[in-house]
Amino acid sequence: MKKSNIQLIFLVTLLTVLPVSSTMAGTLSAIINGKSYHINSTYDWNENNLGLGLEYSFDTQSRWKKTVMVNGFRDSSDAMSYMAGGGLHRRLLATKRFANFYIDAGVTAFVMTREDVNDNRPFPGVLPSLSLGNRYAGFNMTYLPRQAVQEMVDAQIDDPTISGILFVQFKVSLGEIFARD
């Protein structure tokens, strides 16, 4: 898939999600992609994975939380990557203190493109993920074990020294920023 097609899909998804977000119950957050940690790697990977995206968390009374997201970021090879997916998380901790602090753990399923994987053709993935924060802001974290890279995708670069990758995103609730009291 050409990079221009991926960017067009990203833009259409973004423009589709924004207008309906105010009419749906839930939380729309801006995602700021930030940092990855290539655990035990001796390679010089890009760990500043800057990029932007959106995450929508559906409102539910259940301890099970559902999200959808789309984002683009600089990947470990310092090329643009794009992903869209959804998550299912179990609320492990919730308190009214600290502006409704929470901790959720679960999985995120996605379709992603990478220049160095499958020649930028979309490929699927499922990773464990953890989310913590409050009504204003939070962090999303996911862990990619080394064997997942070797078995699930046809990566052009192999790092025998790496034992996994931890990826961190910062999120800000757009509803709280634009709320009118």
RODO-2510 file (C-alpha; in nm, 4 decimals, decimal comma):
residues 181
     n   res          X          Y          Z
     1     m     0,0000     0,0000     0,0000
     2     k     0,1415     0,3380    -0,0984
     3     k     0,2233     0,5883     0,1736
     4     s    -0,0201     0,8402     0,0220
     5     n    -0,3037     0,5824     0,0468
     6     i    -0,2216     0,5154     0,4109
     7     q    -0,2205     0,8862     0,4886
     8     l    -0,5552     0,9253     0,3111
     9     i    -0,7069     0,6374     0,5139
    10     f    -0,5717     0,7959     0,8321
    11     l    -0,7181     1,1371     0,7426
    12     v    -1,0600     0,9956     0,6464
    13     t    -1,0756     0,7962     0,9710
    14     l    -0,9813     1,1054     1,1693
    15     l    -1,2433     1,3216     0,9979
    16     t    -1,5058     1,0496     1,0460
    17     v    -1,4432     1,0056     1,4184
    18     l    -1,4246     1,3749     1,5155
    19     p    -1,7774     1,4904     1,4200
    20     v    -1,9586     1,2001     1,5883
    21     s    -1,7538     1,2021     1,9059
    22     s    -1,9565     1,4746     2,0725
    23     t    -2,2841     1,2894     2,0111
    24     m    -2,1677     0,9568     2,1536
    25     a    -2,1247     0,8734     2,5195
    26     g    -1,7607     0,8049     2,5916
    27     t    -1,4237     0,9731     2,5973
    28     l    -1,2240     1,0993     2,3001
    29     s    -0,8542     1,1442     2,3730
    30     a    -0,5643     1,2829     2,1745
    31     i    -0,2756     1,0375     2,1655
    32     i     0,0813     1,1617     2,1692
    33     n     0,3095     0,8754     2,0774
    34     g     0,6305     0,9059     2,2624
    35     k     0,8809     0,6509     2,3697
    36     s     0,9880     0,2937     2,3132
    37     y     1,2436     0,0936     2,5060
    38     h     1,4269    -0,1824     2,3187
    39     i     1,5067    -0,4050     2,6143
    40     n     1,8658    -0,5389     2,6233
    41     s     1,9278    -0,4365     2,2605
    42     t     2,2788    -0,3466     2,1479
    43     y     2,1394    -0,1922     1,8267
    44     d     2,0890     0,1817     1,7881
    45     w     1,7083     0,1898     1,7411
    46     n     1,4990     0,5065     1,7284
    47     e     1,3306     0,5252     2,0680
    48     n     1,1687     0,8674     2,0162
    49     n     0,8502     0,7516     1,8471
    50     l     0,6831     1,0884     1,8028
    51     g     0,3418     1,0948     1,6419
    52     l    -0,0247     1,1740     1,6923
    53     g    -0,3511     0,9864     1,7021
    54     l    -0,6952     0,9513     1,8555
    55     e    -0,8442     0,7042     2,1015
    56     y    -1,2127     0,6659     2,1762
    57     s    -1,3192     0,4859     2,4956
    58     f    -1,6809     0,3719     2,4968
    59     d    -1,8802     0,4592     2,8071
    60     t    -1,9868     0,1519     3,0016
    61     q    -2,0844     0,0583     3,3551
    62     s    -1,9029    -0,2746     3,3198
    63     r    -1,5476    -0,3369     3,4400
    64     w    -1,4694    -0,4289     3,0777
    65     k    -1,3610    -0,1229     2,8760
    66     k    -1,3609    -0,1049     2,4966
    67     t    -1,1546     0,1365     2,2895
    68     v    -1,0816     0,2134     1,9259
    69     m    -0,7773     0,4029     1,8104
    70     v    -0,5880     0,5311     1,5093
    71     n    -0,2420     0,6875     1,5023
    72     g     0,0770     0,7509     1,3116
    73     f     0,4288     0,7688     1,4550
    74     r     0,8015     0,7406     1,3853
    75     d     0,8844     0,3741     1,4360
    76     s     1,1992     0,2050     1,5639
    77     s     1,3582     0,2383     1,2183
    78     d     1,2759     0,6136     1,2157
    79     a     1,0159     0,5734     0,9385
    80     m     0,6465     0,6623     0,9565
    81     s     0,4155     0,3808     1,0679
    82     y     0,0376     0,3853     1,0907
    83     m    -0,2019     0,1727     1,2931
    84     a    -0,5720     0,1361     1,3629
    85     g    -0,7294    -0,1018     1,6079
    86     g    -0,9293    -0,1685     1,9184
    87     g    -0,8745    -0,2777     2,2739
    88     l    -1,0546    -0,4735     2,5406
    89     h    -0,9376    -0,4014     2,8956
    90     r    -1,0476    -0,5019     3,2428
    91     r    -1,0629    -0,2227     3,4992
    92     l    -0,8293    -0,3373     3,7789
    93     l    -0,8479    -0,0259     3,9951
    94     a    -1,0849     0,2692     4,0002
    95     t    -1,1087     0,5419     4,2607
    96     k    -1,2753     0,8813     4,2819
    97     r    -0,9519     1,0139     4,4317
    98     f    -0,6959     1,1859     4,2099
    99     a    -0,9618     1,2882     3,9529
   100     n    -1,0975     0,9334     3,9026
   101     f    -0,7649     0,7473     3,8842
   102     y    -0,7806     0,4081     3,7096
   103     i    -0,5653     0,1139     3,5981
   104     d    -0,6822    -0,1100     3,3107
   105     a    -0,5115    -0,4196     3,1660
   106     g    -0,6010    -0,6154     2,8548
   107     v    -0,5196    -0,6598     2,4884
   108     t    -0,5067    -0,4371     2,1829
   109     a    -0,5707    -0,5794     1,8356
   110     f    -0,4632    -0,3725     1,5371
   111     v    -0,3661    -0,3465     1,1750
   112     m    -0,0369    -0,1671     1,1192
   113     t     0,1996    -0,0659     0,8413
   114     r     0,5776    -0,0493     0,8661
   115     e     0,8271     0,0238     0,5930
   116     d     1,0558    -0,2584     0,7110
   117     v     0,7765    -0,5171     0,7556
   118     n     0,5977    -0,6666     0,4543
   119     d     0,7048    -0,3723     0,2351
   120     n     0,4584    -0,1375     0,4092
   121     r     0,1597    -0,3681     0,3494
   122     p    -0,0816    -0,3775     0,6456
   123     f    -0,0361    -0,6650     0,8893
   124     p    -0,2401    -0,7630     1,1971
   125     g    -0,1231    -0,7875     1,5546
   126     v    -0,2468    -0,8451     1,9080
   127     l    -0,0457    -0,7243     2,2078
   128     p    -0,0929    -0,7023     2,5836
   129     s    -0,1564    -0,3480     2,7005
   130     l    -0,1885    -0,1452     3,0180
   131     s    -0,3576     0,1916     3,0598
   132     l    -0,3464     0,4180     3,3632
   133     g    -0,4591     0,7708     3,4216
   134     n    -0,7494     0,9863     3,5333
   135     r    -1,0278     1,1888     3,3711
   136     y    -0,7770     1,4403     3,2290
   137     a    -0,4747     1,2422     3,1090
   138     g    -0,3082     0,9038     3,1122
   139     f    -0,0570     0,6625     2,9675
   140     n    -0,0971     0,3602     2,7418
   141     m     0,1757     0,0977     2,7458
   142     t     0,2202    -0,2156     2,5409
   143     y     0,4859    -0,4839     2,5323
   144     l     0,6095    -0,6587     2,2202
   145     p     0,8010    -0,9790     2,2990
   146     r     1,0905    -1,0676     2,0683
   147     q     0,9307    -1,3910     1,9507
   148     a     0,6177    -1,2041     1,8349
   149     v     0,8286    -1,0107     1,5850
   150     q     1,0012    -1,3261     1,4607
   151     e     0,6874    -1,5391     1,4276
   152     m     0,4142    -1,2934     1,3232
   153     v     0,5725    -1,0644     1,0674
   154     d     0,8355    -1,0816     0,7971
   155     a     1,0709    -0,8195     0,9376
   156     q     1,3659    -0,7237     0,7193
   157     i     1,5781    -0,6424     1,0248
   158     d     1,6496    -0,8969     1,2970
   159     d     1,8015    -0,7962     1,6308
   160     p     1,9299    -1,1074     1,8103
   161     t     2,0167    -0,9054     2,1227
   162     i     1,6683    -0,7662     2,1921
   163     s     1,4431    -0,9313     2,4481
   164     g     1,1345    -0,7148     2,3862
   165     i     1,0013    -0,3672     2,3241
   166     l     0,8014    -0,1519     2,5656
   167     f     0,6029     0,1253     2,3934
   168     v     0,4504     0,4219     2,5793
   169     q     0,1864     0,6762     2,4685
   170     f     0,0537     0,9823     2,6508
   171     k    -0,3161     1,0647     2,6173
   172     v    -0,5158     1,3761     2,6939
   173     s    -0,8957     1,3778     2,7210
   174     l    -1,0277     1,6192     2,4602
   175     g    -1,3655     1,6348     2,6327
   176     e    -1,2056     1,7738     2,9479
   177     i    -0,9963     2,0272     2,7573
   178     f    -1,2942     2,1610     2,5613
   179     a    -1,5545     2,1212     2,8379
   180     r    -1,7567     2,4307     2,9137
   181     d    -1,8523     2,4712     3,2756
***
